[in-house]
Amino acid sequence: MKMFTVVLVFISLFVIVNSSIVIAQGGSSKIQGKVTDVSTGEPLFGANVILTGTSLGAATGIDGGYQITNVPPGTYSVQITYIGYKNYKTENVQVLPGKTIVLDAKLILESVEGQTVLVTAQKQGQISAINQQLSSNSIKDIVAKDWIQEVPDVNAAESISRLPGVSVQRNGGEGDKIIVRGLSPQFNNIQIDGVQLQGVDFDRSVGLSIISDKMLEGIELSKSLTPDMDADALGGTVNLTTKEAEEGLHFNAFAQGAYNKAKTDLGNYEFDFGVSDRFLNNSLGVIVNAGTQKINRSSDSFSAGYDNFTPSTGINALRTTSANITQNLDERYRSYGNIVLDYKTDFMKLKMNNMLTQQLDDNQSRSNGFGFGGNTFSFNINKSKPIETIRSHSLTGVFSFLNTDLTLEGSYSRTTLNNYQDQYNFYDQDLFVAYNKSIPPSALTWAQPSSLITHYYNISMPLYSDLQNNLMETTKRKDETYTYKADWKIPYNITKDITGFLRVGGMYSDKDRNNGYLQLDGAYLGGKGDQFMAQMKGSPLFSNLLYNGTANPKIPRSDGMPAMNWVVPNYDWQNILSGRYTLGYSENLSALDNFSNAVYKFSPTFTYYDGIPTYQNDYSNNEKKTAAYIMTELHITENLMLLPGVRYEKFQSVYNSFFIQSENEAPSGIQYIKPVSSNNNNEHWFPSVNSKLTINEWSDFRAAYYASCTRPDYSLLSPGVTADPGKQNLIVFNPYLKPATANNFDVIYSFHSNEIGLFSIDCFYKVIDGLITFLPNYQPQFYNMVKNAPASLIAELEAPRALYDPNLFKVKGQNLGSIPINNPDKTYFRGFEVNWETNFWYLPGLLSNLVLDINYSKIGSSTQNPYLNIINIPDPNTTLHLPVATPFYLTRASRMYNQPSDIFNVRLGWDYKGFSTRITYRYQGQVLTGLDAYFSLKDSYSKAVNQLDLQVTQKLYNNFTLQAAAQNITNYIDDSFIQTNGYQMPTSSNYYGITAQIGIKYEY
C-alpha cells in the first residue's frame, strides 16, 4: 500500500509537469460566486458546484463562496447541489479567455408542494453538516454552527461525543477528553483553526471542557488524514473553527443559572456576550467574544483494591485489601475572550485569531481510607486551586496570484498550569482495638468493601486518630509552542475530464515545556515531629490543644496530634455516592489552616523541603518538528476523485531531568543528585491516499489509506532516575521511546438525497506498531538471560544505561518496577460505524419538523501485554546445581484501555415556530479500566453508560430566546468492577448526579 501510494504520487506529478499546461487552457478564466438560502440569505457551506460533463468544480466555503479556476473558454451548464435543497442549474454560461464570470445562486429548501417550509436551527444545522461531510476530500464528521449556537450542548466535548465512534471521558460530570474509535485521548489531535492545542497533563491529551462553545463556528472531526495535516493522530483530528464577522452590526448576550443535584447547589451562573461588524466596504471584519462562568462540578468517588491468592481449595481467588471513599467539593470558574480580525481583498485574505481561556477549580476533598488487611483507617483532607490557562494567537494569510493560492501561517500557543495543594493526613491504626472488631483474614476472601466497612468500622468519632503530617505542594507547568506553516496550491487542467491541483508545503514548530515542583512536609509523628510537639506543649499559643497522653477519656492513647482537636462530629456528607455509604466525622479545614499558620509562625523551620518528589517532578524539554509534504487532488470526469500524497516529519527532542539517590537521614532526603539529559531524534514518511467514487446522484463510495503516528507521553520520556540508598529499587522511565506508527484503512459507502438525508456505513482497520506499554518487574541482571525476548526489546531497555553512573545497574536483585517500552507486538483496532442523519420534511403536519441523528459503532481491539515469568532453574555449571532465577518473556492478550465495544447515540429534535426541543440518548458499552499484567482475574471493566439529556429553547419577543437543559437525567453512576468466578467486585465509582441550566439569550 505504501509503495502504491508513492507511485501514484509520482505518476500524478509526471503527468502534470509533462502536460505543459499547469496553468491550463483558458489562462486565468474562472467562475466564482456565492451560494445562499433564498429565504434567509444565509451562506450555504459545502454546496457542490460542477460544470456538468467535465471534472471542473468546487465546494463552497464557510462564507458560501466558491471559485472554479482554469476554466477553458466555452459554453457550460452549471449545476449546484445541496442536500435538503432543490437542485440549481443554469445553462449556456459563456466563459471567455481571461475573464471572470460571477454566478451567484439562491437555493430553495425542498418541501412538499403547497406546504409552508420552516427553516429551523436544528434542520439547518443538520443539513449543513451533511453537505460539509459530502463535499470533503477526506472522511469527516461535522458539528455545524447551528447545533452549537442555537441548541447548545454543555461544551464542545459533549457535542463531539454525539458523533459516530466517539466516546468521552468526564471531569466533574461534564465531557472533557474524547476517545475516537476506541483510541485514548492522547492518541488524538486537538486544534483550533488548525493550530494544535497543548494540554497540561503529563500525557499528550487535551481537555476540551475549558474551551467555550460560544466562540465556535463549527467542529470538524477528521477520521482520515491528508498530507497537509499533522501525522500524530491515530484516532482522529478535531479542529475547532472560530467565528468570523458577518456583514452588519451584530450583538448577542447570554445569561444562565445552573443546578447540581449531587451537592444541591443553585449558586451557578454564566454570562457571555459577543459583538461583530464589518468595515471598509465589508473588507475588514471584527468579532469579539467574552464570557465568565461559575459552576459546581462536585462529585463523589470510590475505589477498592484486591490481591489474588490461592486458598486451600486450589482455586484462584481475590482478597479485598482496601477501599477509599472521597467527597470532592469543586466550584469551577471559567473565563474566556477572543478577538478575530479578518481582512479580504481580491489578492489576499488575512485572519488573525487571538484567544485566552482560563479555568480555576476551587477544590476541597475529604477521603476515608480503609485498610482491611492491616486493620487501619485513614482520613485525608486537602484543598487545591489549580489554574489552567490556554493562550492561542495565529495569523493566517491566503495570497492569490497567477491562479494559485499561497497560504502562510504563524502561530503561538501557551498553556500553563499553576496549582497549590495543602493536604492533612490523619491515621488510625487502633480503630479495631477500640471496637474489638478486628477483621479475620478469612473474612476478606471475595468480600464486598461495603460489607466490611459496615460490619467492622465505627467512624462516627476519631477516638484514636492522629494528624501525622501536612503536605504542601506547588506545581508550575508551562508549554510554549511556535509554529510556522506554508502551503502552495497550484491548479491544473490536463483536459476537461482530468483536472485538479497540486499542493506543496511544510511546517516547523518549536516547543518548550517545563514543570517546576516543590513539596514541603510537616511531620507530627516521630523524630522532629516528637521534638516539635514537646516545644508546642510549653507554648501559650497552643494551650487550647489536646496532646497525646492527655488525661481525657475520649483519647485513651494517641501517637501524633489528636484529630479530636479539629473534629466536626456530624459532618454532612450530602448523601455520598447517592446513599451507598454512610460516613461519620470530618475535620474542620479552616481550623486546620489556622493551626498550620500558627505552627509556621512559631517555628518556620518545622516544615522541611522534601527533595525526592521535588526533583522527581522537576523537568524541562524542548521539541522541534519539521515537516514537508506534496499531494495532488485529481478529478477524473465528474465521478472520481483521487488524493494521493506523502508527508515527511523529523522530530527532535532534548529532555532534562535528574538522577537522584535517596538518604533517609539527610535533611532533604537526598544523598546524591546529578542532572541528566537525553536526546531523542526520529524521522518518518507518511504516505496516504483518499479517494471518492460518485456512483450516481444518490450514492458514493470512499476509501482511504494513511500512515500516522503517536509520540510518547512527556512523563515517559524522562531520563530521570530515583534510587533508594542501596540502589536496590529504582524508578526509571525510557528516554529512548520511539513514536508508535500505524497503517490506517477506511471504506465508507453513503446514500444521500433530500428524502434520505445521509445514511453511511464506514468500516475501519488499524495496525499499530510499537504502541507504548509497560514491562513489569524487569531487573538489569536479566540482561542476556531473558528467554524468548525479542532482541529489539533488550536493546531498548539497555540503551539508557549510558546516561548514568556505570555502577548504577550492577546491584544484584535490582528492581526497576514497570518500564515503559515500545510493544514488540502489533496492536489492532477494527470496527464499523452506521450513521443516519435526516429530517422528515416530507411528512404531514407537525411531523415534518422532526430532526433525527442516529448512529451505532462497533469497535474491537487486541494487543499483547508483555510480562516476565521468573522461574528458578538449576544451574548445571555449579557444583550443587543451585537454582538461578531465569526470566521468560511472555505476553497476555487483552483489549485496549478506554475502548468501548459498542456506542449508540440518538439525537431527536423537534421544532415548531420559535420552539425547539432535543432529547439525546447515549449508550456506551463496557471499557477496560484496569489491567493486571499477570492475572486476568484482576482485570476491571466499567459498567455500560446509559445517559439521557434534554435541551429546550423558546424564542421570545424582541430577539430574546429562553434556553434550558438537563444532563444525566438517568442519574447514571460511573461504576467499574471485576467480574469473575460468579463475583462482581467493585473497583471504582464516580457520581456526578443530575445537572441543569436555564438561561436567556439576546441577539440582533
Helices and strands as residue ranges (DSSP letters): H 2-18, E 30-37, E 48-51, E 57-59, E 65-68, E 74-81, E 88-95, E 100-102, E 105-107, H 121-135, E 140-143, H 145-150, H 156-160, E 166-171, E 174-180, G 185-187, E 189-192, E 195-196, G 213-215, E 216-222, E 237-242, E 250-260, E 265-279, E 284-296, E 299-309, E 317-344, E 348-371, E 376-384, E 387-401, E 404-428, H 431-435, G 441-444, H 449-456, E 466-495, E 498-523, H 528-537, G 540-542, E 561-562, G 563-566, E 567-568, H 576-579, E 586-587, H 589-602, E 608-609, H 611-616, E 619-636, E 640-662, E 670-696, E 699-710, G 715-717, E 721-723, E 730-732, E 740-753, E 757-769, E 772-775, G 780-782, H 791-798, G 799-803, G 808-810, E 819-822, E 827-839, G 845-849, E 850-874, E 883-894, E 902-912, E 915-924, E 928-930, G 936-938, E 940-942, E 945-955, E 960-967, E 973-980, E 983-991, E 995-1003
